[in-house]
Amino acid sequence: MLLMQFSAAGTDFPSIDTWTPEEIQAHIGFMREVNAKLAADGEFVQAEGLGGPQQARIVRAGENGAPVVTEGPFAETKEFLAGWWIVDCETPQRAAEIAAHISTAPGPGGRPLNMPIEVHPVMSAPPQEM
């Protein structure tokens, strides 16, 4: 699983809500091209972009298991998950190559964002020793 994180700290580009429509279209077009190439190579499983933190909610079980919903992430949160891909790769190195390419998604002025992409193996079951 490849996780695209966004962090307001340590980035040298403005938030996407300040980009021009053309810059947003180029960014989304890049993501569509990534997905199409992964599908053509037989590596695509799933990908989704996520709404920003202003749309996120935190849910906890309340009395009798009823959901208690609060707005979040909260003001102290400086990072959020922007989207993910699930890919089926032969090696961890291939997953890293895909993540590096995704990191080059264009931002303002067409410059690569070089956003961090976390790479996690997806486990089908706990290890035998558990």
C-alpha positions in Angstrom: 0.0 0.0 0.0 1.4 3.4 -1.0 0.2 6.2 1.2 0.4 9.8 0.0 0.9 12.0 3.0 0.6 15.8 3.0 2.4 17.8 5.6 2.1 21.6 5.8 5.4 21.5 7.7 8.5 21.1 5.5 6.7 21.6 2.1 7.8 24.3 -0.3 4.5 24.6 -2.2 1.1 26.2 -1.3 -1.9 24.1 -0.4 -3.9 22.8 -3.3 -6.8 25.2 -2.7 -4.6 28.0 -3.9 -3.6 26.3 -7.2 -4.9 27.4 -10.5 -7.5 25.1 -12.2 -4.8 24.2 -14.8 -2.4 23.2 -12.1 -5.1 21.0 -10.4 -6.0 19.5 -13.8 -2.3 18.7 -14.5 -1.9 17.1 -11.0 -5.1 14.9 -11.4 -4.1 14.1 -15.0 -0.7 12.8 -13.7 -2.5 10.6 -11.2 -4.8 9.2 -13.9 -1.7 8.4 -16.0 0.0 6.7 -13.1 -3.1 4.5 -12.6 -3.5 3.7 -16.3 0.2 2.7 -16.5 -0.1 0.5 -13.4 -3.2 -1.1 -14.8 -1.5 -1.8 -18.1 1.5 -3.3 -16.3 -0.9 -5.6 -14.2 0.2 -3.9 -11.0 -2.9 -1.8 -10.2 -5.3 -3.0 -7.5 -6.9 0.2 -6.2 -6.3 3.9 -5.7 -8.3 6.7 -4.1 -7.8 10.3 -3.3 -9.2 11.5 0.0 -11.0 14.7 1.1 -9.0 17.2 3.1 -8.8 17.4 6.9 -11.7 19.8 7.0 -14.0 17.0 5.8 -12.6 14.3 8.1 -14.4 13.1 11.2 -13.2 11.1 14.2 -15.5 8.4 15.4 -15.4 6.5 18.7 -17.8 4.1 20.3 -19.9 5.8 22.9 -22.5 4.4 25.2 -23.8 1.0 24.1 -21.4 1.2 21.1 -23.3 4.1 19.5 -21.0 6.2 17.3 -19.8 9.5 18.7 -18.6 11.7 15.8 -16.4 14.7 16.2 -14.8 17.0 13.7 -11.2 16.3 13.0 -8.3 16.2 12.6 -7.8 18.9 15.1 -5.9 22.1 14.8 -2.7 20.5 16.1 -2.6 18.0 13.3 -0.1 19.1 10.7 -0.2 16.0 8.4 -3.0 14.1 6.7 -3.5 11.2 4.4 -4.2 12.6 0.9 -4.7 9.3 -0.9 -3.5 5.7 -1.4 -2.7 3.1 -4.0 -2.7 -0.7 -3.5 -0.4 -2.3 -6.0 0.6 -5.9 -6.6 4.4 -5.9 -7.2 6.9 -8.6 -7.6 9.4 -6.9 -5.2 9.6 -4.2 -2.5 12.0 -2.4 -4.8 9.3 -2.1 -7.5 6.9 -0.7 -4.9 9.6 1.9 -4.0 10.1 2.8 -7.7 6.3 3.3 -8.1 6.2 5.4 -4.9 9.1 7.6 -6.2 7.3 8.2 -9.5 4.1 9.2 -7.7 6.1 11.6 -5.5 7.0 13.6 -8.7 3.3 14.6 -9.2 3.2 18.1 -10.6 2.3 21.0 -8.4 2.3 24.8 -8.9 4.1 25.8 -12.1 4.3 22.1 -13.0 7.2 21.6 -10.6 7.4 18.1 -9.0 6.0 18.1 -5.5 8.3 15.3 -4.2 5.7 14.5 -1.5 6.6 11.7 0.8 4.9 8.4 -0.1 4.8 5.7 2.6 5.2 2.1 1.4 3.6 -0.6 3.5 3.3 -4.3 2.8 -0.3 -5.5 2.9 -0.6 -8.5 5.2 -3.0 -11.3 4.3 -2.8 -13.0 7.6 -0.7 -12.7 10.8 2.7 -14.5 10.8 2.5 -18.2 11.6 4.2 -17.7 14.9 1.4 -15.4 16.3 
